[in-house]
Amino acid sequence: MDRDVPAQPLIHPTACVARGARLGAGVRVGPFAVVEDDVEIGDRCELAAHAVIRRHTRMGPDNRIGEHAVIGGAPQDLGFREHRSYLTIGAGNVIREGATLNRSSRADEATTLGDRCYLMAYSHLGHDCRVGNQVIVANGALLAGFVEVGDRAFVSGNVAIHQFTRVGRLAMVGGLARVSQDCLPFMITEGSPARARAVNVVGLRRAGFAAGDIRAVKNALGVLARMPRLEDALAALEAEASPLAREIALFVRSSRRGFSHPSRS
C-alpha cells in the first residue's frame, strides 16, 4: 500500500455514511456527502461535497465523484418495483458535478461503466446502459436506458441518445445530435437526425492506428455511402483485408435499430 494513503477512510464530520457501506483504504468523503447502505467504494476514491452514492452501487478504486452528483439512483422507469439491482463502476473514472447514473431496472442486473471514463457535468447515464473504457461523455449529454457505448467513444455536449441505441468504439457523436439509430464505429456522427459524416481521424490517430488503417475506414465509409444496396456494401466490407472494415460490417449486421447512414454528400 502507498505510504501516503491512509489505511482508514477520511470522512468529513458533516457527511452521512451508512453503517452498511464498505469503504476502501484512503477513501475521502467530502462535506454533506451521503453514502447509503449496501454500497462498496474502492480504495482512494474521492467524493466531493454533496455527492450522493445510492444503495447497491459497486465502485472500483481511484474514482472521483464531483459535487452534487447522484450515483446509483433508482431507474427512471415506470415499471420499476423497487427490486434489488445495481450500478457497477470500474476504476479511475472522473464523474463531474451534477451527473446522474441510474442502476438497472431489472432485478439482479446492473448498469455498467468501465474504466478511465470521463463524464462531464450534468451528463446522464440511464438504467441498464453499458459503457466501455476510456469513454468521454460531455456536458449535458443524455443516454437513455439500455444504451451501449464502445471503448474510447466521444459523446459531445447536449447529445440525446435514444434507448437501445449503440455507439461504436472510437466513434464521435457531434454536439446537439439527436441519435435514434446506432452510430458506426470509427466515424463522426452528427446532426438531427444523426448521420455519419466523416471518419474520426483524430480519435484514431490518438488511439495509435496507422495511416493504412485510417484509409481502410475512409474506404468503408465510401462503400456504405455509394452502394445502393446495403447487402452489397456489407459483402464488400466483409471481403476486405482490413479488420476494421470487417468490424464495421459486423456492427451493422448486429444492429437492432438500424444505423445512422452516411451522408451521400
N, C-alpha and C positions, 0 to 999 in steps of 0.2 A: 504493500500500500504506500502511496505517496506520503512522505512525512508532512507535507503541507496540508493534507486533507484530514480534518478532524474525524475521529472514529465515530462520534455521535453527531446526529443532525443538529443544525443550528436553527432554532425555531424562535421567531420574534414573539415577544410576550403577548402581542395583540392577535396573533394568528390562532386559528381554531383547527386543531388536528385531532381526528377521532382516535379513540384507543385502538381500534382495529386496523388502523392504517400502518403499513410497513414501509419504513423509510430507510434507505441505504446510508452508507457512510458518506459524510460530507455534504449531505443534502441541506440546502438553505431555503428556509420558508420565510418569506417577507411579511411586512405588516399587513394585518387584516386578511391574509390569505386563508382559504378554507380547504382542508383535505378531509374528505368523507371516509366513512368506514369501508373496508374491503378495497383499499387502494394499495398498489405496490409502486414505489418510486425508487428507481435505481440510484447507484452511487453518483454523487457530485451533481445531481440535478439542482436547478435553481428556480424557485417560484417567486416571482415579483409580487409587489403589493397588490392585494385584492384578487389575485388569481384564485380560481376555484377548480379543484380536482374532484369530480364526482365519483360516486361509488362504482366499483367494478372496472376501474381503469388500471391498466398494467403498463408501466413505463420503464424503459431501459435506462442505462446510465447517460450522464452528460447532456441531458436535455435542459433547455432554457425556456421557461414559460413566462410570457410578458404580462404586464398589468391588465387586470380585468378579463383575461382570457378565461373561457369556461371549457374545461376539458372533460369529456365523457358524459355530457348532458344526455338526457333521455331523447330518443329519436323523435323527430317531428313527423310522426306517423299516426294517423287517426286510428289505425288498427292495433297500436301497441297497447299491451295489457300489463305493463309493469313486471314482466318476467325478467329473469336474470340474463343479461347479455353484456358484452364487453367492448371496450376500446383498447387496442393494443398499439403501443408506440415503441419504436425501436430506439436507437442510440444516436446521440449527437444532433438532435433536431433543435431548431430555433422556431418557436411559435410566438409570434408577436402579439402586441396588446389588442384586446378585444376579439381575438379569434375564437371561433366556436367549433368544437369537434364532437360529434354525437356518437354514442355507442350503437350497436346493431339493433335493428328492430326485431330480430329473430332470436328465439330462445337459444342460449348457449353458443351463439355465433358472435363474431367480432368485426367491428370496423378496424382497419389496419393502416398504419402509417409506418413506412420503412425507416431507414437510417439517413442521417445528414440532410434532411429536408429543411426548407426554409419557407414557413407560412407567414406571410406578412399581415399587417394589421387588418382586422375586421374581415379576414377571409373565413369561409365556412366550409367544413367538411361534413357532408351529410351522412346519415346512417348507412352502414354496410359498404362504404367506399373502400377501395383497395388502392392505396397509393404506394408506389415503389420507392426506390432510393434516390437521393440527391434531386428530388423534385422541388421546384420553386413555384409557389402559388402567391401571386402578387396581391396588393391591397384590394380588398372588396370583392375578390373573385368568389364565386358561389358554386360549389359542387353538390349537386343533388344526390339523393340516395342511389346506391349501387353503381356509382361512377368508378371506373378503373383508370388509373394513370400510370403509364410506364416509367421506367427509370430515366432520370435526367430530363424529363419533360419540363417545359416552362409554360405556366398558365398566367397570362398577363392580367393587368388590373381590370376589375369590373366585368370579367367574363362570367357568363352564366351557362352552366353545363347541365343539360337535361339528364334525368335519371336513366340509368342503364347504359349510358354512353361511355365509350372508351377513348382515351387519348394515348396514342402510341408512344413508344420510347423515343426520347430525343426529339419529340415534336415540340413546336412552339405554337401557342394559341394567342393571336393578337388581341390587343386591348379592346374591350367592349363587344367582343364577338358573342353571337348567340349560337351556341353549339347544341344541335339536336341530333347529330349523327356522328359516328366515330371519326376521329382526327388521325390521319395517316401518320405512321412513324416517320421521323426524319424530315417532316415537312412543316412549313409555316401555314397555318390555317387561320383565316380571319374573315370578318365581315358578318353581315346579318341578312340572310342565313350564311353560316360559315362555309367557306370554300378553301381548298388547298391552293395556295397562290405561288409558292416558291419552295425551294429546298432550304432547310435550316443550316446553312453553310457555317455560320459562326458556331452554332452548337456542336456540329460535327467536328469542326477543327478543334474546339476546346476539348472534346472527348477523345482526341487523338486519332481520328480517322484520316487516312491518306487521301491524296488527291484523286486516285483511281476510284476509291470508294465513293467520294462525293460525285464524281462523274457518273457512276453507276446509278446513284439515287436520282440525279438530274435526268438521266435517260429514262428511268422508271416513271418519273412524273410525266415526261413527254409521252410515253406509251399510253398511260392512263388517259391523258388529255386527248390524244389524237385518234385512237382506235374507236370506231363507233360501237363495237360490241365488247362489253366488259369481259365476256368469256375469252375472247381472242386476246385481249390485253393481259389477262391473268396467265393464260397459257404462254404468252411471250415472256412474261417476267419469270415464270417458273422454269423456263428453258435457259435463263441467263446463268452465267458462271458466278455472278456476284451473289453472295449470301444475303446481302441487304435487299436486293431486288426480290429474291425469293421470300424474304421475311415480309416485305410489303404485300406480296400476293397472298401469303398465308393469313396476314392480318385482315385483308379484305374478305377472304373466304370465310373467316370465322366471325364476321360481323353479323349481329342480330338486328341492328337498327339501320343498316346501310352505312355508307361512309360519305364524308364531305368531299365531293368530286372535285377534281382540279378545274380551275377556271380555264376555259378554252382560249381566253385572251392572253 
